[in-house]
Amino acid sequence: MGNEISYPLKPFLVEGDKERFWDRCLAIIQGLSAKMLRINADPHFFTQVFQDLKNEGEAGHAKDSSSSGPKHWTISLDR
C-alpha cells in the first residue's frame, strides 16, 4: 500500500469518545472538500489562500509577542 504518515490521535480528541471525534472530522471534510479541491485546481485561489495564511501567521506572531495568552505556532513562508 505504500508509506503512510501517522499522527497520534489522542491530542486531537476533545470529545469524550472517538465516535464524536470522527463525526466532527467528517463534518469538517464535507464542509471544506470543495474549497480544498479548488486550492489545487485554481492558481488564483491558491495564491489568495496562501496570502491569507501568511497574513494570519504574521498577525498571530505579533499578538503572541505582546500577550501572555496562549501561544500559536507559525512558520515562515518567506523561505
Phi and psi in degrees as GROMACS dihedral restraints (atoms count N, CA, C in turn):
[ dihedral_restraints ]
;  ai    aj    ak    al  type     phi  dphi    fc
    3     4     5     6     1   103.8    20    10
    4     5     6     7     1   172.0    20    10
    6     7     8     9     1   -76.0    20    10
    7     8     9    10     1   142.9    20    10
    9    10    11    12     1  -131.9    20    10
   10    11    12    13     1   149.2    20    10
   12    13    14    15     1   -99.4    20    10
   13    14    15    16     1   131.9    20    10
   15    16    17    18     1  -121.3    20    10
   16    17    18    19     1   139.5    20    10
   18    19    20    21     1  -115.4    20    10
   19    20    21    22     1   147.0    20    10
   21    22    23    24     1   -65.2    20    10
   22    23    24    25     1   135.5    20    10
   24    25    26    27     1   -78.2    20    10
   25    26    27    28     1   -34.5    20    10
   27    28    29    30     1   -53.9    20    10
   28    29    30    31     1   -42.3    20    10
   30    31    32    33     1   -63.3    20    10
   31    32    33    34     1   -19.4    20    10
   33    34    35    36     1   -95.5    20    10
   34    35    36    37     1    -7.7    20    10
   36    37    38    39     1   -80.7    20    10
   37    38    39    40     1   107.9    20    10
   39    40    41    42     1  -107.0    20    10
   40    41    42    43     1   -14.4    20    10
   42    43    44    45     1   -91.0    20    10
   43    44    45    46     1   168.5    20    10
   45    46    47    48     1   -73.2    20    10
   46    47    48    49     1   -23.4    20    10
   48    49    50    51     1  -135.5    20    10
   49    50    51    52     1   157.5    20    10
   51    52    53    54     1   -67.9    20    10
   52    53    54    55     1   -30.6    20    10
   54    55    56    57     1   -60.5    20    10
   55    56    57    58     1   -44.9    20    10
   57    58    59    60     1   -64.7    20    10
   58    59    60    61     1   -36.9    20    10
   60    61    62    63     1   -59.8    20    10
   61    62    63    64     1   -49.9    20    10
   63    64    65    66     1   -67.7    20    10
   64    65    66    67     1   -34.2    20    10
   66    67    68    69     1   -61.3    20    10
   67    68    69    70     1   -42.2    20    10
   69    70    71    72     1   -65.8    20    10
   70    71    72    73     1   -41.4    20    10
   72    73    74    75     1   -59.9    20    10
   73    74    75    76     1   -45.9    20    10
   75    76    77    78     1   -64.6    20    10
   76    77    78    79     1   -36.6    20    10
   78    79    80    81     1   -64.3    20    10
   79    80    81    82     1   -40.7    20    10
   81    82    83    84     1   -64.7    20    10
   82    83    84    85     1   -45.3    20    10
   84    85    86    87     1   -60.3    20    10
   85    86    87    88     1   -46.6    20    10
   87    88    89    90     1   -63.5    20    10
   88    89    90    91     1   -36.3    20    10
   90    91    92    93     1   -76.2    20    10
   91    92    93    94     1   -25.1    20    10
   93    94    95    96     1  -116.8    20    10
   94    95    96    97     1    -3.7    20    10
   96    97    98    99     1   -57.3    20    10
   97    98    99   100     1   -44.9    20    10
   99   100   101   102     1   -61.5    20    10
  100   101   102   103     1   -40.4    20    10
  102   103   104   105     1   -68.7    20    10
  103   104   105   106     1   -37.8    20    10
  105   106   107   108     1   -64.7    20    10
  106   107   108   109     1   -40.5    20    10
  108   109   110   111     1   -65.7    20    10
  109   110   111   112     1   -37.0    20    10
  111   112   113   114     1   -66.0    20    10
  112   113   114   115     1   -37.6    20    10
  114   115   116   117     1   -56.8    20    10
  115   116   117   118     1   -39.6    20    10
  117   118   119   120     1   -74.9    20    10
  118   119   120   121     1   -31.7    20    10
  120   121   122   123     1   -96.3    20    10
  121   122   123   124     1   -22.9    20    10
  123   124   125   126     1  -118.4    20    10
  124   125   126   127     1   102.7    20    10
  126   127   128   129     1   -57.5    20    10
  127   128   129   130     1   -36.1    20    10
  129   130   131   132     1   -65.5    20    10
  130   131   132   133     1   -43.9    20    10
  132   133   134   135     1   -64.6    20    10
  133   134   135   136     1   -41.4    20    10
  135   136   137   138     1   -56.8    20    10
  136   137   138   139     1   -47.8    20    10
  138   139   140   141     1   -61.6    20    10
  139   140   141   142     1   -41.2    20    10
  141   142   143   144     1   -63.5    20    10
  142   143   144   145     1   -46.8    20    10
  144   145   146   147     1   -64.6    20    10
  145   146   147   148     1   -43.3    20    10
  147   148   149   150     1   -58.5    20    10
  148   149   150   151     1   -44.8    20    10
  150   151   152   153     1   -65.8    20    10
  151   152   153   154     1   -40.5    20    10
  153   154   155   156     1   -60.6    20    10
  154   155   156   157     1   -43.1    20    10
  156   157   158   159     1   -65.2    20    10
  157   158   159   160     1   -41.3    20    10
  159   160   161   162     1   -61.9    20    10
  160   161   162   163     1   -45.5    20    10
  162   163   164   165     1   -63.4    20    10
  163   164   165   166     1   -40.2    20    10
  165   166   167   168     1   -63.0    20    10
  166   167   168   169     1   -41.8    20    10
  168   169   170   171     1   -62.9    20    10
  169   170   171   172     1   -41.7    20    10
  171   172   173   174     1   -67.3    20    10
  172   173   174   175     1   -39.9    20    10
  174   175   176   177     1   -67.2    20    10
  175   176   177   178     1   -39.7    20    10
  177   178   179   180     1   -65.9    20    10
  178   179   180   181     1   -36.9    20    10
  180   181   182   183     1   -65.2    20    10
  181   182   183   184     1   -44.2    20    10
  183   184   185   186     1   -64.9    20    10
  184   185   186   187     1   -40.5    20    10
  186   187   188   189     1   -65.5    20    10
  187   188   189   190     1   -41.9    20    10
  189   190   191   192     1   -65.1    20    10
  190   191   192   193     1   -35.8    20    10
  192   193   194   195     1   -74.1    20    10
  193   194   195   196     1   -18.8    20    10
  195   196   197   198     1  -109.6    20    10
  196   197   198   199     1     2.1    20    10
  198   199   200   201     1  -127.0    20    10
  199   200   201   202     1   162.9    20    10
  201   202   203   204     1  -102.6    20    10
  202   203   204   205     1    12.2    20    10
  204   205   206   207     1   -75.0    20    10
  205   206   207   208     1  -167.5    20    10
  207   208   209   210     1   -63.7    20    10
  208   209   210   211     1   144.6    20    10
  210   211   212   213     1   -89.9    20    10
  211   212   213   214     1   146.2    20    10
  213   214   215   216     1  -116.7    20    10
  214   215   216   217     1   136.9    20    10
  216   217   218   219     1   -85.1    20    10
  217   218   219   220     1   130.9    20    10
  219   220   221   222     1  -131.5    20    10
  220   221   222   223     1   159.5    20    10
  222   223   224   225     1  -121.9    20    10
  223   224   225   226     1   152.2    20    10
  225   226   227   228     1   -78.7    20    10
  226   227   228   229     1   127.2    20    10
  228   229   230   231     1   -97.7    20    10
  229   230   231   232     1     7.0    20    10
  231   232   233   234     1   -93.9    20    10
  232   233   234   235     1    10.3    20    10
